[in-house]
């Protein structure tokens, strides 16, 4: 089976940029660790998208181990779509449409 492509929605890309900026202002070491864990997590979605649990709406959640962020995503045979890279202190579900 072909590995699905990863699609980051624009909002998720902005969240990544904001988090990287926040960590870079405090520590290059922390920023690099965040980036490495995020890349590993996103790659793991393409390798095993069904691995992480889905909520009642079918949205799956991949929690980072060392940082307070969760990747919210969905997938089909061709694409894993990352809807949000949500900080745990933000209002739950803020990224959902409607």
Backbone as CSV, one residue per row, in Angstrom:
resi,resn,N_x,N_y,N_z,CA_x,CA_y,CA_z,C_x,C_y,C_z
1,UNK,0.843,-1.194,0.000,0.000,0.000,0.000,0.884,1.253,0.000
2,UNK,0.523,2.205,-0.817,1.277,3.452,-0.923,1.080,4.304,0.337
3,UNK,2.143,4.942,0.767,2.097,5.823,1.934,1.263,7.054,1.596
4,UNK,0.285,7.416,2.455,-0.525,8.596,2.144,0.290,9.885,2.244
5,UNK,-0.128,10.879,1.489,0.484,12.204,1.566,0.001,12.894,2.839
6,UNK,0.787,13.830,3.324,0.408,14.636,4.489,-0.026,16.011,3.995
7,UNK,-1.179,16.448,4.432,-1.677,17.786,4.122,-1.884,18.523,5.437
8,UNK,-1.165,19.629,5.606,-1.365,20.494,6.772,-2.289,21.622,6.352
9,UNK,-3.435,21.739,7.001,-4.312,22.864,6.700,-3.614,24.159,7.103
10,UNK,-3.950,25.279,6.449,-3.271,26.547,6.745,-3.272,26.893,8.234
11,UNK,-4.364,26.636,8.919,-4.421,26.941,10.345,-3.374,26.131,11.117
12,UNK,-3.199,24.866,10.759,-2.202,24.020,11.421,-0.794,24.551,11.157
13,UNK,-0.540,25.000,9.942,0.767,25.577,9.617,1.039,26.821,10.453
14,UNK,0.026,27.661,10.625,0.179,28.872,11.447,0.472,28.483,12.898
15,UNK,-0.229,27.482,13.401,-0.009,27.042,14.781,1.413,26.523,14.977
16,UNK,1.930,25.802,13.998,3.307,25.318,14.070,4.275,26.500,14.091
17,UNK,4.050,27.471,13.209,4.923,28.645,13.164,4.884,29.412,14.485
18,UNK,3.699,29.578,15.041,3.564,30.296,16.313,4.275,29.554,17.438
19,UNK,4.123,28.237,17.483,4.789,27.450,18.524,6.301,27.513,18.367
20,UNK,6.783,27.382,17.142,8.229,27.462,16.903,8.765,28.824,17.331
21,UNK,8.046,29.871,17.006,8.463,31.217,17.394,8.514,31.339,18.916
22,UNK,7.501,30.834,19.590,7.437,30.905,21.054,8.626,30.172,21.670
23,UNK,8.899,28.953,21.188,10.019,28.187,21.744,11.358,28.827,21.390
24,UNK,11.504,29.346,20.181,12.762,29.985,19.779,13.089,31.200,20.626
25,UNK,12.048,31.953,21.021,12.281,33.123,21.878,12.841,32.724,23.241
26,UNK,12.572,31.496,23.664,12.967,31.042,24.982,14.223,30.183,24.959
27,UNK,14.327,29.314,23.939,15.451,28.384,23.897,15.548,27.718,22.537
28,UNK,16.704,27.850,21.901,16.917,27.173,20.617,16.868,25.664,20.812
29,UNK,17.353,25.196,21.946,17.329,23.765,22.244,15.893,23.251,22.323
30,UNK,15.035,23.989,23.021,13.626,23.592,23.127,12.949,23.651,21.759
31,UNK,13.245,24.676,20.977,12.652,24.808,19.643,13.051,23.632,18.759
32,UNK,14.331,23.247,18.823,14.787,22.116,18.021,14.149,20.808,18.477
33,UNK,13.991,20.642,19.780,13.350,19.434,20.308,11.883,19.378,19.882
34,UNK,11.198,20.526,19.947,9.802,20.586,19.506,9.694,20.226,18.027
35,UNK,10.551,20.831,17.217,10.533,20.573,15.772,10.776,19.090,15.486
36,UNK,11.762,18.491,16.154,12.082,17.081,15.932,10.906,16.189,16.322
37,UNK,10.286,16.459,17.473,9.156,15.627,17.893,7.963,15.817,16.963
38,UNK,7.739,17.045,16.529,6.626,17.314,15.624,6.815,16.593,14.288
39,UNK,8.012,16.649,13.736,8.293,15.968,12.466,8.109,14.461,12.624
40,UNK,8.598,13.916,13.727,8.446,12.479,13.979,6.968,12.115,14.090
41,UNK,6.199,12.944,14.784,4.768,12.682,14.971,4.022,12.736,13.637
42,UNK,4.323,13.740,12.825,3.656,13.872,11.527,4.025,12.696,10.621
43,UNK,5.302,12.313,10.618,5.708,11.144,9.829,4.976,9.893,10.286
44,UNK,4.790,9.747,11.593,4.112,8.557,12.115,2.650,8.498,11.661
45,UNK,2.046,9.662,11.425,0.665,9.679,10.922,0.585,9.035,9.543
46,UNK,1.570,9.309,8.708,1.569,8.730,7.363,1.841,7.225,7.427
47,UNK,2.692,6.806,8.375,3.031,5.388,8.477,1.895,4.556,9.076
48,UNK,1.212,5.111,10.080,0.170,4.366,10.797,-0.978,5.300,11.188
49,UNK,-1.741,5.813,10.226,-2.765,6.803,10.558,-3.880,6.264,11.457
50,UNK,-4.105,4.968,11.415,-5.181,4.390,12.219,-4.764,4.121,13.666
51,UNK,-3.518,4.351,13.994,-2.971,3.994,15.308,-3.580,4.776,16.464
52,UNK,-3.895,6.047,16.250,-4.381,6.891,17.337,-5.895,6.956,17.328
53,UNK,-6.488,7.115,18.503,-7.943,7.002,18.625,-8.703,8.141,17.954
54,UNK,-9.915,7.802,17.530,-10.821,8.791,16.934,-11.859,9.178,17.970
55,UNK,-12.280,10.442,17.909,-13.367,10.874,18.793,-14.701,10.522,18.130
56,UNK,-15.785,10.981,18.741,-17.112,10.639,18.230,-17.379,11.196,16.835
57,UNK,-16.609,12.206,16.422,-16.762,12.795,15.082,-15.828,12.154,14.062
58,UNK,-15.015,11.203,14.517,-14.080,10.544,13.619,-12.744,11.243,13.476
59,UNK,-12.529,12.315,14.234,-11.254,13.031,14.191,-10.286,12.310,15.129
60,UNK,-9.108,12.034,14.629,-8.095,11.332,15.426,-7.159,12.323,16.103
61,UNK,-6.552,11.853,17.184,-5.714,12.736,17.991,-4.393,12.057,18.317
62,UNK,-3.313,12.715,17.943,-1.951,12.235,18.237,-1.338,13.228,19.203
63,UNK,-1.166,12.816,20.456,-0.619,13.698,21.495,0.898,13.611,21.463
64,UNK,1.555,14.783,21.486,3.011,14.792,21.563,3.436,14.348,22.965
65,UNK,4.581,13.714,23.060,5.055,13.182,24.343,5.641,14.262,25.253
66,UNK,6.462,15.151,24.693,7.210,16.089,25.527,6.665,17.516,25.514
67,UNK,5.703,17.782,24.677,5.194,19.139,24.538,3.670,19.114,24.631
68,UNK,3.068,20.215,25.123,1.613,20.228,25.363,0.789,20.526,24.100
69,UNK,0.958,19.662,23.101,0.258,19.833,21.829,-0.343,18.506,21.382
70,UNK,-1.459,18.612,20.672,-2.106,17.454,20.068,-2.339,17.738,18.592
71,UNK,-2.006,16.759,17.753,-2.317,16.847,16.332,-3.710,16.266,16.138
72,UNK,-4.602,17.045,15.567,-5.956,16.585,15.240,-5.964,16.339,13.736
73,UNK,-6.369,15.134,13.345,-6.255,14.781,11.929,-7.321,13.774,11.501
74,UNK,-7.447,13.648,10.213,-8.281,12.639,9.597,-7.504,12.049,8.431
75,UNK,-7.978,10.937,7.901,-7.250,10.345,6.773,-8.168,9.510,5.892
76,UNK,-7.705,9.349,4.665,-8.296,8.386,3.747,-7.127,7.640,3.107
77,UNK,-7.372,6.886,2.062,-6.317,6.068,1.461,-5.157,6.902,0.906
78,UNK,-5.454,8.116,0.464,-4.444,8.927,-0.217,-3.811,10.005,0.637
79,UNK,-4.538,10.506,1.648,-4.091,11.703,2.359,-4.387,11.634,3.849
80,UNK,-3.413,12.083,4.636,-3.630,12.372,6.051,-3.724,13.885,6.145
81,UNK,-4.842,14.399,6.637,-5.054,15.838,6.749,-4.957,16.255,8.206
82,UNK,-3.984,17.125,8.499,-3.823,17.652,9.850,-4.655,18.926,9.937
83,UNK,-5.687,18.883,10.787,-6.592,20.022,10.944,-6.023,21.070,11.883
84,UNK,-5.348,20.617,12.939,-4.859,21.546,13.959,-3.677,20.935,14.684
85,UNK,-2.788,21.811,15.136,-1.714,21.459,16.064,-2.028,22.292,17.301
86,UNK,-2.875,21.719,18.155,-3.527,22.476,19.225,-2.766,22.397,20.537
87,UNK,-2.514,23.565,21.113,-1.936,23.627,22.453,-2.998,23.171,23.449
88,UNK,-2.586,22.458,24.469,-3.542,21.889,25.426,-4.285,22.931,26.255
89,UNK,-3.800,24.154,26.295,-4.491,25.190,27.067,-5.513,25.982,26.258
90,UNK,-5.588,25.716,24.983,-6.594,26.416,24.173,-7.944,25.766,24.373
91,UNK,-8.977,26.500,24.084,-10.344,25.984,24.206,-10.498,24.731,23.349
92,UNK,-10.943,23.622,23.940,-11.108,22.398,23.150,-12.044,22.610,21.959
93,UNK,-11.635,22.073,20.829,-12.477,22.125,19.638,-12.510,23.472,18.931
94,UNK,-11.669,24.433,19.336,-11.678,25.763,18.718,-11.453,25.703,17.216
95,UNK,-10.776,24.689,16.762,-10.373,24.589,15.366,-11.463,23.989,14.474
96,UNK,-12.497,23.455,15.070,-13.568,22.825,14.261,-14.340,23.874,13.461
97,UNK,-14.720,23.533,12.234,-15.519,24.495,11.451,-16.914,24.685,12.074
98,UNK,-17.456,25.873,11.891,-18.806,26.159,12.356,-18.783,26.601,13.729
